[in-house]
């Protein structure tokens, strides 16, 4: 399940790219030296998005503190 996987990786192994601001974009993870995009499938939900935001140091309460 994607939520569990995201808990294993460090913040240096996850990033947002391609957004108009630093607070948006597609999620990529570093696996075996290669960056890859997380696919938005049935396992991607609000809990997964919240986990990514926390790992990146972003707020999860809707307020921009970065």
C-alpha positions as CSV (number, residue, x, y, z in Angstrom):
1,X,0.0,0.0,0.0
2,X,1.4,3.4,-0.9
3,X,0.8,5.0,2.5
4,X,3.2,2.5,4.2
5,X,5.8,2.9,1.4
6,X,5.9,6.6,1.9
7,X,6.5,6.3,5.6
8,X,9.8,4.3,4.9
9,X,11.5,6.9,2.7
10,X,13.3,10.0,4.0
11,X,12.5,13.6,3.0
12,X,15.6,13.6,0.8
13,X,14.0,10.8,-1.3
14,X,10.7,12.5,-2.1
15,X,10.0,15.7,-4.0
16,X,7.4,17.8,-5.8
17,X,8.3,18.8,-9.4
18,X,6.5,20.6,-12.2
19,X,4.3,22.8,-10.1
20,X,3.8,26.5,-10.5
21,X,4.8,27.0,-6.9
22,X,6.9,25.0,-4.4
23,X,3.7,23.8,-2.8
24,X,2.4,22.0,-5.8
25,X,3.5,19.5,-8.5
26,X,3.7,15.8,-9.1
27,X,5.2,13.6,-6.4
28,X,8.4,11.8,-7.2
29,X,10.4,9.3,-5.1
30,X,14.0,8.3,-5.4
31,X,14.3,4.5,-5.7
32,X,17.6,2.8,-6.5
33,X,19.1,6.0,-7.8
34,X,16.3,6.9,-10.1
35,X,13.5,9.4,-9.6
36,X,10.0,8.1,-10.5
37,X,6.5,9.6,-10.4
38,X,3.9,8.3,-8.0
39,X,0.9,7.3,-10.0
40,X,-2.5,8.5,-8.9
41,X,-4.4,5.3,-8.7
42,X,-6.9,3.8,-6.2
43,X,-4.3,3.7,-3.4
44,X,-3.6,7.5,-3.6
45,X,-5.8,9.3,-1.2
46,X,-5.9,12.3,1.2
47,X,-3.9,10.3,3.8
48,X,-1.1,9.6,1.3
49,X,-1.1,13.3,0.3
50,X,-0.9,14.4,4.0
51,X,2.0,12.0,4.5
52,X,3.9,13.5,1.6
53,X,3.3,17.0,2.8
54,X,4.6,16.1,6.3
55,X,7.7,14.4,4.9
56,X,8.4,17.5,2.8
57,X,7.9,19.8,5.8
58,X,4.8,21.4,4.5
59,X,1.8,22.2,6.6
60,X,-1.1,19.7,6.6
61,X,-3.7,22.1,8.0
62,X,-4.1,24.2,4.9
63,X,-1.8,27.0,6.0
64,X,1.4,27.8,4.2
65,X,4.2,28.1,6.8
66,X,7.1,27.4,4.4
